[in-house]
Amino acid sequence: MPTKIFTACLGTETNSFSPIPTGMDLFRRTMFVRGGAHGDKPNVFALPLIIWRERARALGWDVAEGLSAFAMPAGDTTRVAYEAMRDEILSDLRAAMPVDAVMINLHGAMIADGYPDAEGDLLAHIRALVGPGVLVAAELDLHCHLTELKVASVDAMVIFKEYPHIDVTDRAEELFRIVVDTLAGRVHPRMAMHDCRIIGIFPTTREPVRGFVDRMQALEGQDGILSVSLGHGFPWGDTPEVGMRVLVVADGDHAKAQALADRLGRELWDMRADLAPPFMGIEDAIGRVVGHNGEKPLVLADTADNPGIGAAGDSTFLLRRLIERKVGGVAIAPFWDPQATLSAFEAGIGARLALRIGGKLGPASGDPVDVQATVMGLVENAHQRFGKANPPMGNMAWLRIGNGDAEAIDIVVNDYRTQGFSPECFTAAGLDIARCRGLIVKSTQHFHAGFQPVADDILYVSAPGTGSMDMRSLPFTRVTRALWPRVADPHRG
């Protein structure tokens, strides 16, 4: 009989401090696919499943494809939604058995009502169903919670290495190679991890994290090391095992995996003060824009209002200060405001409207801002590129406050909550970013690859919001472990 694998996907990135609940509707609006019917514009989390299907079939293997569900980051997933999707995946797997391997794509930072480690719970159920003799392998997002339950439930796990996540498909290929070699008896993966006791956000586009990732990859394929991953953790997930952890997969040797994980973990601890990027306050960032006269715009990341980490995408803190300080030549996108978008479409291009912008989802979004705006551009069903994916932005409207490129503030509002991945979150609505001296993008880091070529410099702005970068003040209730920088020496005792 040919080799047979089962594939599925389930995940979301849960921000415990987000006011937006995650239910079945949000999964259906983001990605909810049965039987591998991903279409010609697959969600980025569908890409590993497509690769595994293609690679398996090229080897003459049979592939059974279960439910693939993913939700835009928001608050805790409802119990009924999680249990329904978990049980559907298990039912799909049960119908596909017997199988030689289960390959599942997860985010790794999903928290559901009653399940602080929802994806760990799913993996434990999968292991109980297939037994110890079936290979179980998982690919996870870099911002996963790398829990003991997840690691105990699988044979091999690979995590994105890059932030921004430009290597989703590379990691899918890496995991598939391990599965092929394991099923052929050439390797016997053994995993070990090290808890760094660190929380934060750590872009891989800057040193020292860039060099650390390069060293990780150089270790792979040497001396029996199959894979090395760094799970950064998702700091806004209020779950007991939040934080950065190193994971090593070695061939047949748990002790070797543990020794390397510990060594790399100690390296990270020694460089902890330099891992996160420098964050600027709102006033300093706007001051940089005021003094900027370069050929390319400055790009300001509104990190705390990133829908990609569960924020609403409608905060007004930066917009309000731009208006109060009369700073023009600046554009903001994507600004989630379905009502303003609808009003702009009703009025049409050229119309001048009195609009109440943003501040819809509660205190973390700031107060709404009342403006007089001109509708400059409209586009239906827009998309933006992110690596090999083409995620949606919904309907978009370019609104201008003021007159003239140098004096105006431009806002691109949309009705599909998403972060900015590429300049298309501005240009799809008709805005020429070359005429701006500042671009404010609602994102934390995934914008970087798309915007770096068009930016004179990139500034990380620490504004208020759901994704606050002040790690010391996050209001955890489930986290009892000591973590840096909340505690100076969490390893003591």
Secondary structure as the mmCIF struct_conf table of DSSP 4:
data_model
#
loop_
_struct_conf.conf_type_id
_struct_conf.id
_struct_conf.beg_label_comp_id
_struct_conf.beg_label_asym_id
_struct_conf.beg_label_seq_id
_struct_conf.end_label_comp_id
_struct_conf.end_label_asym_id
_struct_conf.end_label_seq_id
STRN STRN1 LYS A 4 THR A 14
TURN_TY1_P TURN_TY1_P1 SER A 16 PHE A 17
BEND BEND1 PRO A 19 ILE A 20
STRN STRN2 THR A 22 THR A 22
HELX_RH_AL_P HELX_RH_AL_P1 MET A 24 THR A 30
STRN STRN3 MET A 31 VAL A 33
BEND BEND2 ARG A 34 ARG A 34
TURN_TY1_P TURN_TY1_P2 GLY A 35 GLY A 36
BEND BEND3 ASP A 40 LYS A 41
HELX_RH_3T_P HELX_RH_3T_P1 VAL A 44 ALA A 46
HELX_RH_AL_P HELX_RH_AL_P2 LEU A 47 ALA A 58
TURN_TY1_P TURN_TY1_P3 LEU A 59 GLY A 60
STRN STRN4 ASP A 62 ALA A 74
BEND BEND4 GLY A 75 GLY A 75
HELX_LH_PP_P HELX_LH_PP_P1 ASP A 76 ASP A 76
STRN STRN5 THR A 77 THR A 77
HELX_LH_PP_P HELX_LH_PP_P2 THR A 78 THR A 78
HELX_RH_AL_P HELX_RH_AL_P3 ARG A 79 ALA A 96
BEND BEND5 PRO A 98 PRO A 98
BEND BEND6 ASP A 100 ASP A 100
STRN STRN6 ALA A 101 LEU A 106
BEND BEND7 GLY A 108 GLY A 108
STRN STRN7 ALA A 112 ALA A 112
TURN_TY1_P TURN_TY1_P4 ASP A 113 GLY A 114
STRN STRN8 TYR A 115 TYR A 115
TURN_TY1_P TURN_TY1_P5 PRO A 116 ASP A 117
HELX_RH_AL_P HELX_RH_AL_P4 ALA A 118 VAL A 130
TURN_TY1_P TURN_TY1_P6 PRO A 132 GLY A 133
BEND BEND8 VAL A 134 VAL A 134
STRN STRN9 LEU A 135 LEU A 140
TURN_TY1_P TURN_TY1_P7 LEU A 142 HIS A 143
HELX_RH_AL_P HELX_RH_AL_P5 GLU A 148 SER A 153
BEND BEND9 ASP A 155 ASP A 155
STRN STRN10 ALA A 156 ILE A 159
BEND BEND10 TYR A 163 PRO A 164
HELX_RH_AL_P HELX_RH_AL_P6 VAL A 168 LEU A 183
TURN_TY1_P TURN_TY1_P8 ALA A 184 GLY A 185
BEND BEND11 ARG A 186 ARG A 186
STRN STRN11 PRO A 189 ASP A 195
STRN STRN12 ILE A 198 ILE A 198
BEND BEND12 GLY A 200 GLY A 200
TURN_TY1_P TURN_TY1_P9 THR A 204 THR A 205
BEND BEND13 ARG A 206 ARG A 206
TURN_TY1_P TURN_TY1_P10 GLU A 207 PRO A 208
HELX_RH_AL_P HELX_RH_AL_P7 VAL A 209 LEU A 219
TURN_TY1_P TURN_TY1_P11 GLU A 220 GLY A 221
BEND BEND14 GLN A 222 GLN A 222
TURN_TY1_P TURN_TY1_P12 ASP A 223 GLY A 224
STRN STRN13 ILE A 225 GLY A 231
TURN_TY1_P TURN_TY1_P13 PRO A 235 TRP A 236
BEND BEND15 THR A 239 THR A 239
TURN_TY1_P TURN_TY1_P14 PRO A 240 GLU A 241
BEND BEND16 GLY A 243 GLY A 243
STRN STRN14 ARG A 245 ASP A 251
BEND BEND17 GLY A 252 GLY A 252
HELX_RH_AL_P HELX_RH_AL_P8 HIS A 254 ASP A 270
TURN_TY1_P TURN_TY1_P15 MET A 271 MET A 271
HELX_RH_3T_P HELX_RH_3T_P2 ARG A 272 ASP A 274
TURN_TY1_P TURN_TY1_P16 LEU A 275 LEU A 275
BEND BEND18 ALA A 276 ALA A 276
HELX_LH_PP_P HELX_LH_PP_P3 PRO A 277 PRO A 278
STRN STRN15 PHE A 279 MET A 280
HELX_RH_AL_P HELX_RH_AL_P9 ILE A 282 VAL A 290
TURN_TY1_P TURN_TY1_P17 GLY A 291 GLY A 291
BEND BEND19 GLU A 295 LYS A 296
STRN STRN16 LEU A 298 ASP A 302
HELX_RH_3T_P HELX_RH_3T_P3 THR A 303 ASP A 305
HELX_RH_3T_P HELX_RH_3T_P4 PRO A 307 ILE A 309
TURN_TY1_P TURN_TY1_P18 GLY A 310 GLY A 310
BEND BEND20 GLY A 313 GLY A 313
HELX_RH_AL_P HELX_RH_AL_P10 PHE A 317 GLU A 324
TURN_TY1_P TURN_TY1_P19 ARG A 325 LYS A 326
BEND BEND21 GLY A 329 GLY A 329
STRN STRN17 VAL A 330 TRP A 336
HELX_RH_AL_P HELX_RH_AL_P11 PRO A 338 ALA A 347
TURN_TY1_P TURN_TY1_P20 ILE A 349 GLY A 350
STRN STRN18 ARG A 352 ILE A 357
BEND BEND22 GLY A 358 GLY A 358
BEND BEND23 LEU A 361 LEU A 361
HELX_RH_3T_P HELX_RH_3T_P5 PRO A 363 SER A 365
STRN STRN19 VAL A 369 HIS A 383
STRN STRN20 PHE A 386 PHE A 386
TURN_TY1_P TURN_TY1_P21 GLY A 387 LYS A 388
STRN STRN21 ALA A 389 ALA A 389
STRN STRN22 PRO A 392 ILE A 401
BEND BEND24 GLY A 402 GLY A 404
TURN_TY1_P TURN_TY1_P22 ASP A 405 GLU A 407
STRN STRN23 ILE A 409 ASN A 414
BEND BEND25 ASP A 415 TYR A 416
BEND BEND26 SER A 422 SER A 422
TURN_TY1_P TURN_TY1_P23 PRO A 423 PRO A 423
HELX_RH_AL_P HELX_RH_AL_P12 GLU A 424 THR A 427
TURN_TY1_P TURN_TY1_P24 ALA A 428 GLY A 430
HELX_RH_3T_P HELX_RH_3T_P6 ILE A 433 ARG A 435
BEND BEND27 ARG A 437 ARG A 437
STRN STRN24 GLY A 438 VAL A 441
BEND BEND28 LYS A 442 LYS A 442
BEND BEND29 THR A 444 GLN A 445
TURN_TY1_P TURN_TY1_P25 HIS A 446 PHE A 447
HELX_RH_AL_P HELX_RH_AL_P13 HIS A 448 PHE A 451
HELX_RH_3T_P HELX_RH_3T_P7 GLN A 452 VAL A 454
BEND BEND30 ASP A 456 ASP A 456
STRN STRN25 ASP A 457 VAL A 461
BEND BEND31 PRO A 464 GLY A 465
TURN_TY1_P TURN_TY1_P26 THR A 466 GLY A 467
BEND BEND32 MET A 469 MET A 469
HELX_RH_3T_P HELX_RH_3T_P8 MET A 471 SER A 473
BEND BEND33 THR A 477 ARG A 478
BEND BEND34 ARG A 481 ARG A 481
STRN STRN26 TRP A 484 TRP A 484
TURN_TY1_P TURN_TY1_P27 PRO A 485 ARG A 486
BEND BEND35 VAL A 487 ALA A 488
TURN_TY1_P TURN_TY1_P28 PRO A 490 HIS A 491
#
